[in-house]
Amino acid sequence: METFLEFLREVLNGGVREIGAYFFRKYVLENKKTTLRRRKQKGGYQKK
């Protein structure tokens, strides 16, 4: 019974570690902001 509990603990630790790594990659590493885009300037005469 004790070995089964150790095995179950290792499986759960591995799952938690994988989920933590997934969210770290998703929200920290891949969330780099790209450069802000400016609006294109319209040339010529602008009638308001």
mmCIF entry with sequence, helices, sheets and N, C-alpha, C, O atoms, coordinates in Angstrom:
data_MODEL
# 
_entry.id   MODEL 
# 
_entity.id                         1 
_entity.type                       polymer 
_entity.pdbx_number_of_molecules   1 
# 
_entity_poly.entity_id                      1 
_entity_poly.type                           'polypeptide(L)' 
_entity_poly.nstd_linkage                   no 
_entity_poly.nstd_monomer                   no 
_entity_poly.pdbx_seq_one_letter_code       METFLEFLREVLNGGVREIGAYFFRKYVLENKKTTLRRRKQKGGYQKK 
_entity_poly.pdbx_seq_one_letter_code_can   METFLEFLREVLNGGVREIGAYFFRKYVLENKKTTLRRRKQKGGYQKK 
_entity_poly.pdbx_strand_id                 A 
# 
loop_
_entity_poly_seq.entity_id 
_entity_poly_seq.num 
_entity_poly_seq.mon_id 
_entity_poly_seq.hetero 
1 1  MET n 
1 2  GLU n 
1 3  THR n 
1 4  PHE n 
1 5  LEU n 
1 6  GLU n 
1 7  PHE n 
1 8  LEU n 
1 9  ARG n 
1 10 GLU n 
1 11 VAL n 
1 12 LEU n 
1 13 ASN n 
1 14 GLY n 
1 15 GLY n 
1 16 VAL n 
1 17 ARG n 
1 18 GLU n 
1 19 ILE n 
1 20 GLY n 
1 21 ALA n 
1 22 TYR n 
1 23 PHE n 
1 24 PHE n 
1 25 ARG n 
1 26 LYS n 
1 27 TYR n 
1 28 VAL n 
1 29 LEU n 
1 30 GLU n 
1 31 ASN n 
1 32 LYS n 
1 33 LYS n 
1 34 THR n 
1 35 THR n 
1 36 LEU n 
1 37 ARG n 
1 38 ARG n 
1 39 ARG n 
1 40 LYS n 
1 41 GLN n 
1 42 LYS n 
1 43 GLY n 
1 44 GLY n 
1 45 TYR n 
1 46 GLN n 
1 47 LYS n 
1 48 LYS n 
# 
_struct_asym.id          A 
_struct_asym.entity_id   1 
# 
loop_
_struct_conf.conf_type_id 
_struct_conf.id 
_struct_conf.pdbx_PDB_helix_id 
_struct_conf.beg_label_comp_id 
_struct_conf.beg_label_asym_id 
_struct_conf.beg_label_seq_id 
_struct_conf.pdbx_beg_PDB_ins_code 
_struct_conf.end_label_comp_id 
_struct_conf.end_label_asym_id 
_struct_conf.end_label_seq_id 
_struct_conf.pdbx_end_PDB_ins_code 
_struct_conf.beg_auth_comp_id 
_struct_conf.beg_auth_asym_id 
_struct_conf.beg_auth_seq_id 
_struct_conf.end_auth_comp_id 
_struct_conf.end_auth_asym_id 
_struct_conf.end_auth_seq_id 
_struct_conf.pdbx_PDB_helix_class 
_struct_conf.details 
_struct_conf.pdbx_PDB_helix_length 
HELX_P HELX_P1 AA1 GLU A 2  ? PHE A 24 ? GLU A 2  PHE A 24 1 ? 23 
HELX_P HELX_P2 AA2 ARG A 25 ? LEU A 29 ? ARG A 25 LEU A 29 3 ? 5  
# 
_struct_conf_type.id          HELX_P 
_struct_conf_type.criteria    ? 
_struct_conf_type.reference   ? 
# 
loop_
_atom_site.group_PDB 
_atom_site.id 
_atom_site.type_symbol 
_atom_site.label_atom_id 
_atom_site.label_alt_id 
_atom_site.label_comp_id 
_atom_site.label_asym_id 
_atom_site.label_entity_id 
_atom_site.label_seq_id 
_atom_site.pdbx_PDB_ins_code 
_atom_site.Cartn_x 
_atom_site.Cartn_y 
_atom_site.Cartn_z 
_atom_site.occupancy 
_atom_site.B_iso_or_equiv 
_atom_site.pdbx_formal_charge 
_atom_site.auth_seq_id 
_atom_site.auth_comp_id 
_atom_site.auth_asym_id 
_atom_site.auth_atom_id 
_atom_site.pdbx_PDB_model_num 
ATOM 1   N N  . MET A 1 1  ? 0.833   -1.201 0.000   1.00 0.00 ? 1  MET A N  1 
ATOM 2   C CA . MET A 1 1  ? 0.000   0.000  0.000   1.00 0.00 ? 1  MET A CA 1 
ATOM 3   C C  . MET A 1 1  ? 0.868   1.251  0.000   1.00 0.00 ? 1  MET A C  1 
ATOM 4   O O  . MET A 1 1  ? 0.547   2.247  -0.648  1.00 0.00 ? 1  MET A O  1 
ATOM 5   N N  . GLU A 1 2  ? 1.972   1.184  0.736   1.00 0.00 ? 2  GLU A N  1 
ATOM 6   C CA . GLU A 1 2  ? 2.840   2.356  0.836   1.00 0.00 ? 2  GLU A CA 1 
ATOM 7   C C  . GLU A 1 2  ? 3.478   2.689  -0.518  1.00 0.00 ? 2  GLU A C  1 
ATOM 8   O O  . GLU A 1 2  ? 3.611   3.858  -0.882  1.00 0.00 ? 2  GLU A O  1 
ATOM 9   N N  . THR A 1 3  ? 3.870   1.649  -1.252  1.00 0.00 ? 3  THR A N  1 
ATOM 10  C CA . THR A 1 3  ? 4.486   1.895  -2.566  1.00 0.00 ? 3  THR A CA 1 
ATOM 11  C C  . THR A 1 3  ? 3.475   2.488  -3.529  1.00 0.00 ? 3  THR A C  1 
ATOM 12  O O  . THR A 1 3  ? 3.823   3.323  -4.363  1.00 0.00 ? 3  THR A O  1 
ATOM 13  N N  . PHE A 1 4  ? 2.216   2.057  -3.416  1.00 0.00 ? 4  PHE A N  1 
ATOM 14  C CA . PHE A 1 4  ? 1.171   2.623  -4.273  1.00 0.00 ? 4  PHE A CA 1 
ATOM 15  C C  . PHE A 1 4  ? 0.984   4.110  -3.978  1.00 0.00 ? 4  PHE A C  1 
ATOM 16  O O  . PHE A 1 4  ? 0.824   4.902  -4.906  1.00 0.00 ? 4  PHE A O  1 
ATOM 17  N N  . LEU A 1 5  ? 1.000   4.498  -2.720  1.00 0.00 ? 5  LEU A N  1 
ATOM 18  C CA . LEU A 1 5  ? 0.852   5.904  -2.371  1.00 0.00 ? 5  LEU A CA 1 
ATOM 19  C C  . LEU A 1 5  ? 2.032   6.737  -2.866  1.00 0.00 ? 5  LEU A C  1 
ATOM 20  O O  . LEU A 1 5  ? 1.855   7.875  -3.300  1.00 0.00 ? 5  LEU A O  1 
ATOM 21  N N  . GLU A 1 6  ? 3.240   6.166  -2.799  1.00 0.00 ? 6  GLU A N  1 
ATOM 22  C CA . GLU A 1 6  ? 4.404   6.879  -3.325  1.00 0.00 ? 6  GLU A CA 1 
ATOM 23  C C  . GLU A 1 6  ? 4.293   7.056  -4.838  1.00 0.00 ? 6  GLU A C  1 
ATOM 24  O O  . GLU A 1 6  ? 4.615   8.115  -5.377  1.00 0.00 ? 6  GLU A O  1 
ATOM 25  N N  . PHE A 1 7  ? 3.834   6.006  -5.510  1.00 0.00 ? 7  PHE A N  1 
ATOM 26  C CA . PHE A 1 7  ? 3.645   6.084  -6.957  1.00 0.00 ? 7  PHE A CA 1 
ATOM 27  C C  . PHE A 1 7  ? 2.601   7.139  -7.308  1.00 0.00 ? 7  PHE A C  1 
ATOM 28  O O  . PHE A 1 7  ? 2.801   7.940  -8.221  1.00 0.00 ? 7  PHE A O  1 
ATOM 29  N N  . LEU A 1 8  ? 1.490   7.134  -6.580  1.00 0.00 ? 8  LEU A N  1 
ATOM 30  C CA . LEU A 1 8  ? 0.434   8.112  -6.830  1.00 0.00 ? 8  LEU A CA 1 
ATOM 31  C C  . LEU A 1 8  ? 0.933   9.531  -6.571  1.00 0.00 ? 8  LEU A C  1 
ATOM 32  O O  . LEU A 1 8  ? 0.590   10.448 -7.317  1.00 0.00 ? 8  LEU A O  1 
ATOM 33  N N  . ARG A 1 9  ? 1.721   9.720  -5.549  1.00 0.00 ? 9  ARG A N  1 
ATOM 34  C CA . ARG A 1 9  ? 2.292   11.033 -5.239  1.00 0.00 ? 9  ARG A CA 1 
ATOM 35  C C  . ARG A 1 9  ? 3.214   11.506 -6.369  1.00 0.00 ? 9  ARG A C  1 
ATOM 36  O O  . ARG A 1 9  ? 3.186   12.678 -6.746  1.00 0.00 ? 9  ARG A O  1 
ATOM 37  N N  . GLU A 1 10 ? 4.022   10.600 -6.902  1.00 0.00 ? 10 GLU A N  1 
ATOM 38  C CA . GLU A 1 10 ? 4.926   10.956 -8.003  1.00 0.00 ? 10 GLU A CA 1 
ATOM 39  C C  . GLU A 1 10 ? 4.139   11.322 -9.254  1.00 0.00 ? 10 GLU A C  1 
ATOM 40  O O  . GLU A 1 10 ? 4.495   12.264 -9.963  1.00 0.00 ? 10 GLU A O  1 
ATOM 41  N N  . VAL A 1 11 ? 3.073   10.581 -9.525  1.00 0.00 ? 11 VAL A N  1 
ATOM 42  C CA . VAL A 1 11 ? 2.242   10.887 -10.693 1.00 0.00 ? 11 VAL A CA 1 
ATOM 43  C C  . VAL A 1 11 ? 1.603   12.258 -10.543 1.00 0.00 ? 11 VAL A C  1 
ATOM 44  O O  . VAL A 1 11 ? 1.592   13.043 -11.490 1.00 0.00 ? 11 VAL A O  1 
ATOM 45  N N  . LEU A 1 12 ? 1.079   12.548 -9.381  1.00 0.00 ? 12 LEU A N  1 
ATOM 46  C CA . LEU A 1 12 ? 0.453   13.849 -9.160  1.00 0.00 ? 12 LEU A CA 1 
ATOM 47  C C  . LEU A 1 12 ? 1.474   14.984 -9.232  1.00 0.00 ? 12 LEU A C  1 
ATOM 48  O O  . LEU A 1 12 ? 1.189   16.042 -9.794  1.00 0.00 ? 12 LEU A O  1 
ATOM 49  N N  . ASN A 1 13 ? 2.661   14.767 -8.664  1.00 0.00 ? 13 ASN A N  1 
ATOM 50  C CA . ASN A 1 13 ? 3.703   15.795 -8.735  1.00 0.00 ? 13 ASN A CA 1 
ATOM 51  C C  . ASN A 1 13 ? 4.097   16.059 -10.183 1.00 0.00 ? 13 ASN A C  1 
ATOM 52  O O  . ASN A 1 13 ? 4.298   17.209 -10.572 1.00 0.00 ? 13 ASN A O  1 
ATOM 53  N N  . GLY A 1 14 ? 4.207   15.011 -10.974 1.00 0.00 ? 14 GLY A N  1 
ATOM 54  C CA . GLY A 1 14 ? 4.540   15.179 -12.384 1.00 0.00 ? 14 GLY A CA 1 
ATOM 55  C C  . GLY A 1 14 ? 3.464   15.946 -13.124 1.00 0.00 ? 14 GLY A C  1 
ATOM 56  O O  . GLY A 1 14 ? 3.767   16.806 -13.950 1.00 0.00 ? 14 GLY A O  1 
ATOM 57  N N  . GLY A 1 15 ? 2.203   15.640 -12.833 1.00 0.00 ? 15 GLY A N  1 
ATOM 58  C CA . GLY A 1 15 ? 1.095   16.345 -13.486 1.00 0.00 ? 15 GLY A CA 1 
ATOM 59  C C  . GLY A 1 15 ? 1.081   17.818 -13.121 1.00 0.00 ? 15 GLY A C  1 
ATOM 60  O O  . GLY A 1 15 ? 0.902   18.673 -13.988 1.00 0.00 ? 15 GLY A O  1 
ATOM 61  N N  . VAL A 1 16 ? 1.269   18.120 -11.843 1.00 0.00 ? 16 VAL A N  1 
ATOM 62  C CA . VAL A 1 16 ? 1.288   19.516 -11.400 1.00 0.00 ? 16 VAL A CA 1 
ATOM 63  C C  . VAL A 1 16 ? 2.461   20.255 -12.035 1.00 0.00 ? 16 VAL A C  1 
ATOM 64  O O  . VAL A 1 16 ? 2.329   21.413 -12.432 1.00 0.00 ? 16 VAL A O  1 
ATOM 65  N N  . ARG A 1 17 ? 3.599   19.590 -12.129 1.00 0.00 ? 17 ARG A N  1 
ATOM 66  C CA . ARG A 1 17 ? 4.780   20.210 -12.733 1.00 0.00 ? 17 ARG A CA 1 
ATOM 67  C C  . ARG A 1 17 ? 4.534   20.505 -14.213 1.00 0.00 ? 17 ARG A C  1 
ATOM 68  O O  . ARG A 1 17 ? 4.908   21.570 -14.703 1.00 0.00 ? 17 ARG A O  1 
ATOM 69  N N  . GLU A 1 18 ? 3.908   19.567 -14.925 1.00 0.00 ? 18 GLU A N  1 
ATOM 70  C CA . GLU A 1 18 ? 3.635   19.776 -16.349 1.00 0.00 ? 18 GLU A CA 1 
ATOM 71  C C  . GLU A 1 18 ? 2.631   20.905 -16.563 1.00 0.00 ? 18 GLU A C  1 
ATOM 72  O O  . GLU A 1 18 ? 2.792   21.720 -17.472 1.00 0.00 ? 18 GLU A O  1 
ATOM 73  N N  . ILE A 1 19 ? 1.605   20.954 -15.734 1.00 0.00 ? 19 ILE A N  1 
ATOM 74  C CA . ILE A 1 19 ? 0.606   22.017 -15.865 1.00 0.00 ? 19 ILE A CA 1 
ATOM 75  C C  . ILE A 1 19 ? 1.241   23.365 -15.559 1.00 0.00 ? 19 ILE A C  1 
ATOM 76  O O  . ILE A 1 19 ? 0.977   24.346 -16.254 1.00 0.00 ? 19 ILE A O  1 
ATOM 77  N N  . GLY A 1 20 ? 2.071   23.422 -14.529 1.00 0.00 ? 20 GLY A N  1 
ATOM 78  C CA . GLY A 1 20 ? 2.754   24.670 -14.205 1.00 0.00 ? 20 GLY A CA 1 
ATOM 79  C C  . GLY A 1 20 ? 3.662   25.122 -15.334 1.00 0.00 ? 20 GLY A C  1 
ATOM 80  O O  . GLY A 1 20 ? 3.718   26.312 -15.644 1.00 0.00 ? 20 GLY A O  1 
ATOM 81  N N  . ALA A 1 21 ? 4.379   24.184 -15.955 1.00 0.00 ? 21 ALA A N  1 
ATOM 82  C CA . ALA A 1 21 ? 5.260   24.540 -17.070 1.00 0.00 ? 21 ALA A CA 1 
ATOM 83  C C  . ALA A 1 21 ? 4.450   25.022 -18.259 1.00 0.00 ? 21 ALA A C  1 
ATOM 84  O O  . ALA A 1 21 ? 4.873   25.944 -18.956 1.00 0.00 ? 21 ALA A O  1 
ATOM 85  N N  . TYR A 1 22 ? 3.299   24.422 -18.507 1.00 0.00 ? 22 TYR A N  1 
ATOM 86  C CA . TYR A 1 22 ? 2.449   24.839 -19.626 1.00 0.00 ? 22 TYR A CA 1 
ATOM 87  C C  . TYR A 1 22 ? 1.976   26.272 -19.446 1.00 0.00 ? 22 TYR A C  1 
ATOM 88  O O  . TYR A 1 22 ? 2.074   27.083 -20.366 1.00 0.00 ? 22 TYR A O  1 
ATOM 89  N N  . PHE A 1 23 ? 1.462   26.582 -18.261 1.00 0.00 ? 23 PHE A N  1 
ATOM 90  C CA . PHE A 1 23 ? 0.965   27.935 -18.029 1.00 0.00 ? 23 PHE A CA 1 
ATOM 91  C C  . PHE A 1 23 ? 2.107   28.948 -17.996 1.00 0.00 ? 23 PHE A C  1 
ATOM 92  O O  . PHE A 1 23 ? 1.929   30.088 -18.423 1.00 0.00 ? 23 PHE A O  1 
ATOM 93  N N  . PHE A 1 24 ? 3.271   28.549 -17.498 1.00 0.00 ? 24 PHE A N  1 
ATOM 94  C CA . PHE A 1 24 ? 4.421   29.449 -17.522 1.00 0.00 ? 24 PHE A CA 1 
ATOM 95  C C  . PHE A 1 24 ? 4.800   29.786 -18.957 1.00 0.00 ? 24 PHE A C  1 
ATOM 96  O O  . PHE A 1 24 ? 5.038   30.949 -19.283 1.00 0.00 ? 24 PHE A O  1 
ATOM 97  N N  . ARG A 1 25 ? 4.857   28.773 -19.811 1.00 0.00 ? 25 ARG A N  1 
ATOM 98  C CA . ARG A 1 25 ? 5.185   29.030 -21.221 1.00 0.00 ? 25 ARG A CA 1 
ATOM 99  C C  . ARG A 1 25 ? 4.126   29.894 -21.881 1.00 0.00 ? 25 ARG A C  1 
ATOM 100 O O  . ARG A 1 25 ? 4.445   30.820 -22.627 1.00 0.00 ? 25 ARG A O  1 
ATOM 101 N N  . LYS A 1 26 ? 2.874   29.590 -21.607 1.00 0.00 ? 26 LYS A N  1 
ATOM 102 C CA . LYS A 1 26 ? 1.785   30.287 -22.298 1.00 0.00 ? 26 LYS A CA 1 
ATOM 103 C C  . LYS A 1 26 ? 1.698   31.751 -21.884 1.00 0.00 ? 26 LYS A C  1 
ATOM 104 O O  . LYS A 1 26 ? 1.564   32.625 -22.741 1.00 0.00 ? 26 LYS A O  1 
ATOM 105 N N  . TYR A 1 27 ? 1.770   32.030 -20.597 1.00 0.00 ? 27 TYR A N  1 
ATOM 106 C CA . TYR A 1 27 ? 1.504   33.381 -20.123 1.00 0.00 ? 27 TYR A CA 1 
ATOM 107 C C  . TYR A 1 27 ? 2.749   34.215 -19.906 1.00 0.00 ? 27 TYR A C  1 
ATOM 108 O O  . TYR A 1 27 ? 2.637   35.439 -19.847 1.00 0.00 ? 27 TYR A O  1 
ATOM 109 N N  . VAL A 1 28 ? 3.921   33.629 -19.784 1.00 0.00 ? 28 VAL A N  1 
ATOM 110 C CA . VAL A 1 28 ? 5.134   34.408 -19.534 1.00 0.00 ? 28 VAL A CA 1 
ATOM 111 C C  . VAL A 1 28 ? 6.012   34.470 -20.770 1.00 0.00 ? 28 VAL A C  1 
ATOM 112 O O  . VAL A 1 28 ? 6.391   35.556 -21.208 1.00 0.00 ? 28 VAL A O  1 
ATOM 113 N N  . LEU A 1 29 ? 6.333   33.334 -21.329 1.00 0.00 ? 29 LEU A N  1 
ATOM 114 C CA . LEU A 1 29 ? 7.290   33.319 -22.425 1.00 0.00 ? 29 LEU A CA 1 
ATOM 115 C C  . LEU A 1 29 ? 6.671   33.746 -23.751 1.00 0.00 ? 29 LEU A C  1 
ATOM 116 O O  . LEU A 1 29 ? 7.327   34.427 -24.539 1.00 0.00 ? 29 LEU A O  1 
ATOM 117 N N  . GLU A 1 30 ? 5.429   33.362 -24.014 1.00 0.00 ? 30 GLU A N  1 
ATOM 118 C CA . GLU A 1 30 ? 4.808   33.668 -25.297 1.00 0.00 ? 30 GLU A CA 1 
ATOM 119 C C  . GLU A 1 30 ? 4.014   34.964 -25.265 1.00 0.00 ? 30 GLU A C  1 
ATOM 120 O O  . GLU A 1 30 ? 3.381   35.312 -26.262 1.00 0.00 ? 30 GLU A O  1 
ATOM 121 N N  . ASN A 1 31 ? 4.028   35.679 -24.169 1.00 0.00 ? 31 ASN A N  1 
ATOM 122 C CA . ASN A 1 31 ? 3.190   36.868 -24.038 1.00 0.00 ? 31 ASN A CA 1 
ATOM 123 C C  . ASN A 1 31 ? 4.002   38.139 -24.243 1.00 0.00 ? 31 ASN A C  1 
ATOM 124 O O  . ASN A 1 31 ? 3.685   39.176 -23.660 1.00 0.00 ? 31 ASN A O  1 
ATOM 125 N N  . LYS A 1 32 ? 5.039   38.072 -25.059 1.00 0.00 ? 32 LYS A N  1 
ATOM 126 C CA . LYS A 1 32 ? 5.833   39.267 -25.301 1.00 0.00 ? 32 LYS A CA 1 
ATOM 127 C C  . LYS A 1 32 ? 5.058   40.193 -26.220 1.00 0.00 ? 32 LYS A C  1 
ATOM 128 O O  . LYS A 1 32 ? 4.548   39.772 -27.258 1.00 0.00 ? 32 LYS A O  1 
ATOM 129 N N  . LYS A 1 33 ? 4.974   41.442 -25.834 1.00 0.00 ? 33 LYS A N  1 
ATOM 130 C CA . LYS A 1 33 ? 4.204   42.390 -26.623 1.00 0.00 ? 33 LYS A CA 1 
ATOM 131 C C  . LYS A 1 33 ? 4.988   42.764 -27.875 1.00 0.00 ? 33 LYS A C  1 
ATOM 132 O O  . LYS A 1 33 ? 6.189   43.026 -27.824 1.00 0.00 ? 33 LYS A O  1 
ATOM 133 N N  . THR A 1 34 ? 4.297   42.780 -28.967 1.00 0.00 ? 34 THR A N  1 
ATOM 134 C CA . THR A 1 34 ? 4.929   43.220 -30.198 1.00 0.00 ? 34 THR A CA 1 
ATOM 135 C C  . THR A 1 34 ? 4.977   44.736 -30.192 1.00 0.00 ? 34 THR A C  1 
ATOM 136 O O  . THR A 1 34 ? 4.338   45.372 -29.354 1.00 0.00 ? 34 THR A O  1 
ATOM 137 N N  . THR A 1 35 ? 5.711   45.313 -31.098 1.00 0.00 ? 35 THR A N  1 
ATOM 138 C CA . THR A 1 35 ? 5.797   46.767 -31.143 1.00 0.00 ? 35 THR A CA 1 
ATOM 139 C C  . THR A 1 35 ? 4.427   47.329 -31.491 1.00 0.00 ? 35 THR A C  1 
ATOM 140 O O  . THR A 1 35 ? 3.690   46.760 -32.297 1.00 0.00 ? 35 THR A O  1 
ATOM 141 N N  . LEU A 1 36 ? 4.107   48.437 -30.878 1.00 0.00 ? 36 LEU A N  1 
ATOM 142 C CA . LEU A 1 36 ? 2.815   49.051 -31.133 1.00 0.00 ? 36 LEU A CA 1 
ATOM 143 C C  . LEU A 1 36 ? 2.791   49.626 -32.541 1.00 0.00 ? 36 LEU A C  1 
ATOM 144 O O  . LEU A 1 36 ? 3.756   50.241 -32.996 1.00 0.00 ? 36 LEU A O  1 
ATOM 145 N N  . ARG A 1 37 ? 1.695   49.418 -33.207 1.00 0.00 ? 37 ARG A N  1 
ATOM 146 C CA . ARG A 1 37 ? 1.582   49.905 -34.579 1.00 0.00 ? 37 ARG A CA 1 
ATOM 147 C C  . ARG A 1 37 ? 0.958   51.290 -34.571 1.00 0.00 ? 37 ARG A C  1 
ATOM 148 O O  . ARG A 1 37 ? -0.031  51.547 -33.884 1.00 0.00 ? 37 ARG A O  1 
ATOM 149 N N  . ARG A 1 38 ? 1.557   52.165 -35.344 1.00 0.00 ? 38 ARG A N  1 
ATOM 150 C CA . ARG A 1 38 ? 0.974   53.492 -35.497 1.00 0.00 ? 38 ARG A CA 1 
ATOM 151 C C  . ARG A 1 38 ? -0.005  53.463 -36.657 1.00 0.00 ? 38 ARG A C  1 
ATOM 152 O O  . ARG A 1 38 ? 0.129   52.662 -37.583 1.00 0.00 ? 38 ARG A O  1 
ATOM 153 N N  . ARG A 1 39 ? -0.982  54.338 -36.594 1.00 0.00 ? 39 ARG A N  1 
ATOM 154 C CA . ARG A 1 39 ? -1.932  54.431 -37.688 1.00 0.00 ? 39 ARG A CA 1 
ATOM 155 C C  . ARG A 1 39 ? -1.230  54.989 -38.912 1.00 0.00 ? 39 ARG A C  1 
ATOM 156 O O  . ARG A 1 39 ? -0.332  55.825 -38.805 1.00 0.00 ? 39 ARG A O  1 
ATOM 157 N N  . LYS A 1 40 ? -1.643  54.524 -40.056 1.00 0.00 ? 40 LYS A N  1 
ATOM 158 C CA . LYS A 1 40 ? -1.047  55.037 -41.285 1.00 0.00 ? 40 LYS A CA 1 
ATOM 159 C C  . LYS A 1 40 ? -1.478  56.478 -41.467 1.00 0.00 ? 40 LYS A C  1 
ATOM 160 O O  . LYS A 1 40 ? -2.637  56.834 -41.256 1.00 0.00 ? 40 LYS A O  1 
ATOM 161 N N  . GLN A 1 41 ? -0.522  57.294 -41.860 1.00 0.00 ? 41 GLN A N  1 
ATOM 162 C CA . GLN A 1 41 ? -0.849  58.689 -42.119 1.00 0.00 ? 41 GLN A CA 1 
ATOM 163 C C  . GLN A 1 41 ? -1.403  58.796 -43.530 1.00 0.00 ? 41 GLN A C  1 
ATOM 164 O O  . GLN A 1 41 ? -0.833  58.278 -44.490 1.00 0.00 ? 41 GLN A O  1 
ATOM 165 N N  . LYS A 1 42 ? -2.510  59.470 -43.619 1.00 0.00 ? 42 LYS A N  1 
ATOM 166 C CA . LYS A 1 42 ? -3.117  59.661 -44.927 1.00 0.00 ? 42 LYS A CA 1 
ATOM 167 C C  . LYS A 1 42 ? -2.501  60.903 -45.560 1.00 0.00 ? 42 LYS A C  1 
ATOM 168 O O  . LYS A 1 42 ? -2.414  61.967 -44.946 1.00 0.00 ? 42 LYS A O  1 
ATOM 169 N N  . GLY A 1 43 ? -2.094  60.735 -46.759 1.00 0.00 ? 43 GLY A N  1 
ATOM 170 C CA . GLY A 1 43 ? -1.491  61.869 -47.450 1.00 0.00 ? 43 GLY A CA 1 
ATOM 171 C C  . GLY A 1 43 ? -2.540  62.733 -48.128 1.00 0.00 ? 43 GLY A C  1 
ATOM 172 O O  . GLY A 1 43 ? -3.689  62.324 -48.300 1.00 0.00 ? 43 GLY A O  1 
ATOM 173 N N  . GLY A 1 44 ? -2.133  63.914 -48.503 1.00 0.00 ? 44 GLY A N  1 
ATOM 174 C CA . GLY A 1 44 ? -3.038  64.780 -49.249 1.00 0.00 ? 44 GLY A CA 1 
ATOM 175 C C  . GLY A 1 44 ? -3.925  65.637 -48.362 1.00 0.00 ? 44 GLY A C  1 
ATOM 176 O O  . GLY A 1 44 ? -3.764  65.679 -47.142 1.00 0.00 ? 44 GLY A O  1 
ATOM 177 N N  . TYR A 1 45 ? -4.828  66.289 -48.979 1.00 0.00 ? 45 TYR A N  1 
ATOM 178 C CA . TYR A 1 45 ? -5.711  67.227 -48.310 1.00 0.00 ? 45 TYR A CA 1 
ATOM 179 C C  . TYR A 1 45 ? -6.852  66.437 -47.644 1.00 0.00 ? 45 TYR A C  1 
ATOM 180 O O  . TYR A 1 45 ? -7.469  65.574 -48.269 1.00 0.00 ? 45 TYR A O  1 
ATOM 181 N N  . GLN A 1 46 ? -7.114  66.741 -46.391 1.00 0.00 ? 46 GLN A N  1 
ATOM 182 C CA . GLN A 1 46 ? -8.191  66.084 -45.660 1.00 0.00 ? 46 GLN A CA 1 
ATOM 183 C C  . GLN A 1 46 ? -9.360  67.044 -45.506 1.00 0.00 ? 46 GLN A C  1 
ATOM 184 O O  . GLN A 1 46 ? -9.224  68.102 -44.891 1.00 0.00 ? 46 GLN A O  1 
ATOM 185 N N  . LYS A 1 47 ? -10.495 66.682 -46.056 1.00 0.00 ? 47 LYS A N  1 
ATOM 186 C CA . LYS A 1 47 ? -11.680 67.529 -45.919 1.00 0.00 ? 47 LYS A CA 1 
ATOM 187 C C  . LYS A 1 47 ? -12.476 67.047 -44.725 1.00 0.00 ? 47 LYS A C  1 
ATOM 188 O O  . LYS A 1 47 ? -12.824 65.869 -44.641 1.00 0.00 ? 47 LYS A O  1 
ATOM 189 N N  . LYS A 1 48 ? -12.770 67.953 -43.796 1.00 0.00 ? 48 LYS A N  1 
ATOM 190 C CA . LYS A 1 48 ? -13.506 67.564 -42.597 1.00 0.00 ? 48 LYS A CA 1 
ATOM 191 C C  . LYS A 1 48 ? -14.960 67.882 -42.713 1.00 0.00 ? 48 LYS A C  1 
ATOM 192 O O  . LYS A 1 48 ? -15.726 67.618 -41.787 1.00 0.00 ? 48 LYS A O  1 
# 
